[in-house]
């Protein structure tokens, strides 16, 4: 989150998936994929 912006819904969803995977040990691959996709979309394009 740069410049005081709020995280996107996609970012919040990915974070939620990651938290659940960390707590339960289930859905780790899905959470990892969601985080990677979100991170790629958040990269600034030059």
Secondary structure in CASP SS format (residue, H / E / C, confidence):
PFRMAT SS
TARGET T0000
AUTHOR 0000-0000-0000
METHOD secondary structure of the structure
MODEL  1
X C 1.00
X C 1.00
X C 1.00
X C 1.00
X C 1.00
X C 1.00
X C 1.00
X C 1.00
X H 1.00
X H 1.00
X H 1.00
X H 1.00
X H 1.00
X H 1.00
X H 1.00
X H 1.00
X H 1.00
X H 1.00
X H 1.00
X H 1.00
X H 1.00
X H 1.00
X H 1.00
X H 1.00
X C 1.00
X C 1.00
X C 1.00
X H 1.00
X H 1.00
X H 1.00
X H 1.00
X H 1.00
X H 1.00
X H 1.00
X H 1.00
X H 1.00
X H 1.00
X H 1.00
X H 1.00
X H 1.00
X H 1.00
X H 1.00
X C 1.00
X C 1.00
X C 1.00
X C 1.00
END
